[in-house]
Amino acid sequence: MRSSLTALAATLLSVAAARLPDYIEYSTVTGYFLQDDAKTNASTFDYTKENFGLISRQYDTDARSDPWNRHSQWQRFESKVNSLNAHSDRHTQYKVIWFGRHGEGFHNVAESYYGTPAWNCYWSLQDGNGTITWADAKLTQNGIDQAKVAHSFWQQKIKEDSIPTPQSFYTSPLTRCMSTAELTFSGLELQHPFVETVKELFREGISGHTCDRRQSKSYIRSAFPEYKIEKGFTEEDELFQPLKAETATDQDIRTKKVLDDVFRNDGKTFISVTSHSGEISSILRVLGHRTFSLNTGAVIPVLVKARTVGGWAPKATAQPYTPISTCASAPPLPTATA
């Protein structure tokens, strides 16, 4: 009888423990990458000339992991990260996430041509201009070339430095990101198979701009048949609203939600996320990273510490979409392009 009661009590305690709320706190571990350093100028930073920003330095794990000093900086960094995880408590984990911005899209070209004010109030609300289409914008030839530069740089680092390659791959559901990921990673000698997972909430900030309106789930399956699509992904885009935009606060809330999903359900340490300028900016805010803007096609890794904390998360109040400013007709072209 006593053993039965003990077993029942243990079961009840287990159930109660399973129901206790918790949340994840994120922070950026600095001192490993140039992009973490306030002295690094984001506008002139070139990841291909700076080894993805990895700082040349010694680690306290070098004596054990590389006693003969034969390993590359990336190999020694990999050992350091693995050591951080091995010596962390069960509530703490570390991941290295490569954030890649998509290559140049036709919407980027159009905004440069028309100028940002005219783009935001008129042209971004159209599907195109009769010459080019930017709704769910595809890559320009320059954008394709930028993704190929990333491919070549990964290839070089794999061959010369045995860089730890991503073990998991995630992408925004917008075509320019899915294409960039494919051009970047397909054909590389990766340590894990390139299987991209499409995640809704890694998409660009929802602004009412047609370039940020995704296509259907059926289209994605047809255009990228080897990609996985996350569970619960709707057939049509249910987040986009014409003439309305999400607030930065709301974007950060959904960004944390998708990061929580990755950190709770993906046990891999080295991860790739292909996304957008605005969304990567949101991710960096959530991770406590300093502001660091990426040019089209650029890539930066970040060492992330995630700690699961018991209790209710600080309340974040969702906000309704707000109307965007529009123009009744196309504004005149800027003088430089007229």
C-alpha positions as CSV (number, residue, x, y, z in Angstrom):
1,M,0.0,0.0,0.0
2,R,2.8,2.4,1.0
3,S,4.7,1.7,-2.3
4,S,1.5,2.4,-4.2
5,L,1.0,5.7,-2.4
6,T,4.6,6.6,-3.0
7,A,4.3,5.9,-6.7
8,L,1.1,7.9,-6.9
9,A,2.8,10.8,-5.1
10,A,5.8,10.7,-7.4
11,T,3.4,10.7,-10.4
12,L,1.5,13.7,-9.1
13,L,4.7,15.6,-8.4
14,S,5.9,14.7,-11.9
15,V,2.7,16.0,-13.5
16,A,2.8,19.1,-11.4
17,A,6.4,19.8,-12.3
18,A,5.5,19.3,-16.0
19,R,2.9,22.0,-15.7
20,L,5.0,24.6,-14.1
21,P,5.5,27.6,-16.4
22,D,8.9,28.6,-17.6
23,Y,10.3,30.9,-20.2
24,I,13.6,31.4,-22.1
25,E,15.9,34.3,-21.5
26,Y,18.4,35.1,-24.3
27,S,21.7,36.9,-24.4
28,T,24.5,37.3,-26.8
29,V,27.9,36.0,-25.6
30,T,30.4,38.6,-26.7
31,G,34.1,38.5,-27.2
32,Y,34.0,35.9,-30.0
33,F,32.9,37.9,-33.1
34,L,33.7,41.3,-34.5
35,Q,30.0,42.1,-35.1
36,D,29.5,42.0,-31.3
37,D,32.1,44.8,-30.8
38,A,30.8,48.4,-30.9
39,K,33.9,49.4,-32.7
40,T,33.0,47.3,-35.8
41,N,31.3,49.4,-38.5
42,A,28.4,47.4,-39.9
43,S,28.2,49.4,-43.1
44,T,31.7,48.4,-44.1
45,F,31.9,45.0,-42.6
46,D,32.6,42.2,-45.2
47,Y,32.1,38.8,-43.8
48,T,34.2,37.2,-46.6
49,K,37.2,39.3,-45.6
50,E,36.7,38.9,-41.8
51,N,36.3,35.1,-41.5
52,F,32.5,35.6,-40.7
53,G,33.8,38.0,-38.0
54,L,35.4,35.3,-35.9
55,I,38.1,36.9,-33.7
56,S,41.5,35.4,-33.7
57,R,42.2,34.6,-30.1
58,Q,42.9,31.8,-27.6
59,Y,40.4,29.9,-25.6
60,D,40.7,28.3,-22.2
61,T,39.9,25.0,-23.9
62,D,42.8,25.1,-26.3
63,A,45.3,23.2,-24.1
64,R,42.9,20.2,-24.0
65,S,41.3,20.4,-27.5
66,D,44.4,21.4,-29.4
67,P,47.6,20.6,-27.4
68,W,49.8,20.5,-30.6
69,N,48.3,23.8,-32.0
70,R,47.3,22.2,-35.2
71,H,43.6,23.2,-35.4
72,S,42.1,26.2,-37.1
73,Q,40.5,29.0,-35.3
74,W,37.1,27.6,-36.2
75,Q,37.9,24.1,-34.9
76,R,39.1,25.6,-31.7
77,F,36.0,27.7,-31.4
78,E,33.8,24.6,-32.0
79,S,35.5,22.9,-29.2
80,K,35.0,25.9,-26.9
81,V,31.2,26.0,-27.7
82,N,30.9,22.3,-27.2
83,S,32.6,22.7,-23.8
84,L,30.2,25.5,-22.8
85,N,27.3,23.1,-23.4
86,A,29.0,20.2,-21.7
87,H,29.6,22.2,-18.6
88,S,26.3,24.0,-18.4
89,D,23.4,23.1,-16.2
90,R,20.3,21.6,-17.6
91,H,18.6,24.9,-17.9
92,T,21.3,26.5,-20.0
93,Q,22.3,26.0,-23.6
94,Y,24.5,27.6,-26.2
95,K,23.9,27.8,-30.0
96,V,25.8,29.4,-32.8
97,I,23.4,30.8,-35.3
98,W,24.4,32.0,-38.7
99,F,22.0,34.7,-39.8
100,G,22.0,35.2,-43.6
101,R,20.1,38.0,-45.3
102,H,18.7,37.1,-48.7
103,G,20.4,38.2,-51.9
104,E,19.2,41.4,-53.7
105,G,15.6,41.1,-54.7
106,F,13.6,43.0,-57.3
107,H,11.9,44.9,-54.5
108,N,15.3,46.2,-53.4
109,V,16.0,47.5,-56.9
110,A,12.6,49.1,-57.2
111,E,13.0,50.9,-53.9
112,S,16.4,52.3,-54.9
113,Y,14.9,53.4,-58.3
114,Y,11.8,55.1,-56.9
115,G,13.3,56.3,-53.6
116,T,12.1,55.2,-50.2
117,P,9.3,57.7,-49.6
118,A,7.6,56.9,-53.0
119,W,8.3,53.2,-52.5
120,N,6.7,53.1,-49.1
121,C,3.6,55.1,-49.9
122,Y,2.8,53.9,-53.4
123,W,5.0,51.4,-55.3
124,S,5.4,48.9,-52.5
125,L,1.7,48.4,-52.5
126,Q,1.6,47.4,-56.1
127,D,2.6,43.9,-57.4
128,G,5.0,45.5,-59.9
129,N,5.3,48.2,-62.5
130,G,4.6,46.4,-65.7
131,T,8.3,45.7,-66.3
132,I,9.3,43.8,-63.2
133,T,7.3,42.1,-60.5
134,W,8.2,42.4,-56.8
135,A,5.3,40.7,-55.1
136,D,7.0,38.0,-53.1
137,A,10.1,39.3,-54.8
138,K,12.5,36.9,-56.5
139,L,16.3,37.4,-56.6
140,T,17.9,39.6,-59.2
141,Q,21.0,38.3,-61.0
142,N,23.0,40.3,-58.6
143,G,21.2,38.6,-55.7
144,I,21.9,35.2,-57.2
145,D,25.6,36.2,-57.5
146,Q,25.6,37.3,-53.8
147,A,24.2,33.9,-52.7
148,K,26.9,32.2,-54.9
149,V,29.6,34.3,-53.1
150,A,28.2,32.9,-49.8
151,H,28.4,29.4,-51.3
152,S,32.0,29.9,-52.4
153,F,33.0,31.3,-49.0
154,W,31.5,28.4,-47.1
155,Q,33.3,26.0,-49.5
156,Q,36.6,27.8,-48.8
157,K,36.1,27.6,-45.0
158,I,35.1,24.0,-45.1
159,K,38.2,23.1,-47.1
160,E,40.7,25.3,-45.4
161,D,39.5,25.6,-41.8
162,S,37.1,22.6,-41.3
163,I,34.5,25.1,-40.1
164,P,31.6,23.6,-38.2
165,T,28.8,23.7,-40.7
166,P,25.1,24.1,-39.7
167,Q,23.4,21.1,-38.4
168,S,19.9,22.5,-38.9
169,F,18.6,25.0,-41.5
170,Y,15.7,27.3,-41.3
171,T,14.3,29.9,-43.7
172,S,11.6,32.5,-44.1
173,P,8.7,31.4,-46.4
174,L,9.4,34.2,-48.9
175,T,10.9,33.1,-52.2
176,R,14.0,35.3,-52.1
177,C,15.1,33.6,-48.8
178,M,14.3,30.1,-49.9
179,S,16.3,30.7,-53.1
180,T,19.2,32.2,-51.3
181,A,19.4,29.2,-48.9
182,E,19.3,26.8,-51.8
183,L,22.1,28.6,-53.7
184,T,24.2,29.0,-50.6
185,F,24.1,25.5,-49.2
186,S,23.3,23.1,-52.0
187,G,26.3,21.1,-53.2
188,L,28.5,21.8,-50.2
189,E,30.3,19.1,-48.3
190,L,28.3,19.6,-45.1
191,Q,28.5,17.6,-41.9
192,H,24.8,17.2,-41.9
193,P,22.4,17.0,-44.9
194,F,21.0,20.2,-46.2
195,V,17.4,20.0,-45.3
196,E,15.8,23.4,-45.1
197,T,12.8,23.9,-42.8
198,V,10.4,26.7,-43.8
199,K,9.2,28.6,-40.7
200,E,6.4,31.2,-41.0
201,L,7.6,33.5,-38.3
202,F,11.1,34.0,-39.7
203,R,9.5,36.1,-42.4
204,E,10.1,39.8,-42.9
205,G,8.3,42.5,-41.0
206,I,4.7,42.5,-42.1
207,S,4.2,45.9,-43.6
208,G,1.5,45.8,-46.2
209,H,4.2,45.7,-48.9
210,T,3.5,43.1,-51.5
211,C,7.1,42.0,-51.5
212,D,6.5,40.6,-48.0
213,R,3.3,38.7,-48.9
214,R,4.1,35.1,-49.1
215,Q,2.7,32.6,-51.6
216,S,0.7,29.5,-50.9
217,K,2.0,26.4,-49.2
218,S,1.3,24.5,-52.4
219,Y,3.5,26.9,-54.3
220,I,6.4,26.4,-51.8
221,R,6.1,22.6,-52.1
222,S,6.1,22.8,-55.9
223,A,9.0,25.3,-56.1
224,F,11.1,23.8,-53.3
225,P,10.1,20.1,-53.2
226,E,13.0,19.1,-51.0
227,Y,12.2,21.6,-48.2
228,K,10.3,20.7,-45.1
229,I,7.4,22.9,-44.1
230,E,6.8,23.3,-40.4
231,K,3.7,21.8,-38.8
232,G,0.7,24.2,-38.7
233,F,1.8,26.2,-41.8
234,T,-1.4,27.5,-43.4
235,E,-2.1,27.1,-47.1
236,E,-2.6,30.8,-47.6
237,D,-0.8,33.8,-46.0
238,E,-3.0,34.6,-43.0
239,L,-0.7,37.2,-41.5
240,F,-0.4,39.7,-44.4
241,Q,-3.0,42.5,-44.3
242,P,-3.2,45.0,-47.2
243,L,-2.5,48.6,-46.1
244,K,-1.7,47.5,-42.5
245,A,1.6,46.8,-40.7
246,E,2.6,45.1,-37.5
247,T,4.4,47.2,-34.9
248,A,8.1,46.6,-34.0
249,T,6.8,45.4,-30.6
250,D,4.6,42.8,-32.3
251,Q,7.4,41.7,-34.5
252,D,9.7,41.1,-31.6
253,I,7.0,39.1,-29.9
254,R,6.6,36.7,-32.8
255,T,10.4,36.6,-33.2
256,K,10.8,35.4,-29.7
257,K,8.1,32.8,-30.3
258,V,9.9,31.3,-33.3
259,L,13.3,31.4,-31.4
260,D,11.6,29.7,-28.5
261,D,10.4,27.0,-30.8
262,V,13.9,26.4,-32.2
263,F,15.6,26.4,-28.8
264,R,13.0,24.1,-27.2
265,N,12.7,21.6,-30.0
266,D,16.1,21.5,-31.8
267,G,18.9,20.0,-29.9
268,K,21.5,21.0,-32.5
269,T,24.2,23.5,-31.7
270,F,25.1,25.0,-35.0
271,I,22.2,26.5,-36.9
272,S,21.5,28.5,-40.1
273,V,18.6,31.0,-40.4
274,T,18.0,32.7,-43.8
275,S,15.9,35.7,-43.4
276,H,15.5,39.5,-44.0
277,S,17.0,42.7,-42.9
278,G,14.1,43.7,-40.7
279,E,13.6,40.3,-39.2
280,I,17.2,39.8,-38.5
281,S,17.2,43.2,-36.8
282,S,14.3,42.0,-34.6
283,I,16.1,38.7,-33.8
284,L,19.2,40.6,-32.7
285,R,17.1,42.8,-30.4
286,V,15.5,39.7,-28.8
287,L,19.0,38.2,-28.4
288,G,20.3,41.3,-26.7
289,H,22.8,41.8,-29.6
290,R,23.8,45.3,-30.6
291,T,22.2,46.8,-33.7
292,F,24.0,45.4,-36.8
293,S,22.5,45.9,-40.2
294,L,23.3,43.4,-42.9
295,N,23.7,44.2,-46.6
296,T,21.9,41.9,-49.1
297,G,23.5,38.5,-49.2
298,A,25.6,39.1,-46.0
299,V,26.0,36.6,-43.2
300,I,26.9,36.9,-39.6
301,P,27.1,34.2,-36.8
302,V,26.1,35.0,-33.2
303,L,26.9,32.9,-30.1
304,V,23.7,32.7,-28.2
305,K,23.1,31.8,-24.5
306,A,19.6,30.6,-23.7
307,R,18.5,30.0,-20.1
308,T,15.2,28.5,-19.2
309,V,13.8,30.3,-16.2
310,G,10.9,29.0,-14.0
311,G,7.9,31.2,-13.6
312,W,5.8,33.3,-15.9
313,A,7.5,35.3,-18.6
314,P,7.4,39.1,-18.4
315,K,4.2,40.2,-20.0
316,A,4.4,41.4,-23.6
317,T,1.2,42.9,-24.8
318,A,0.4,42.3,-28.4
319,Q,-0.6,45.3,-30.5
320,P,-3.0,45.5,-33.4
321,Y,-1.7,46.2,-36.9
322,T,-1.6,49.9,-37.7
323,P,-2.7,51.6,-41.0
324,I,0.2,52.6,-43.2
325,S,0.6,55.9,-45.0
326,T,-0.3,55.8,-48.7
327,C,-0.3,58.1,-51.8
328,A,-3.3,58.4,-54.1
329,S,-1.0,58.3,-57.1
330,A,2.6,57.6,-58.0
331,P,5.0,60.4,-56.7
332,P,7.5,61.9,-59.2
333,L,10.8,60.1,-59.6
334,P,13.8,61.4,-57.6
335,T,15.9,63.8,-59.7
336,A,18.7,61.3,-59.8
337,T,16.6,58.7,-61.6
338,A,14.1,60.9,-63.5
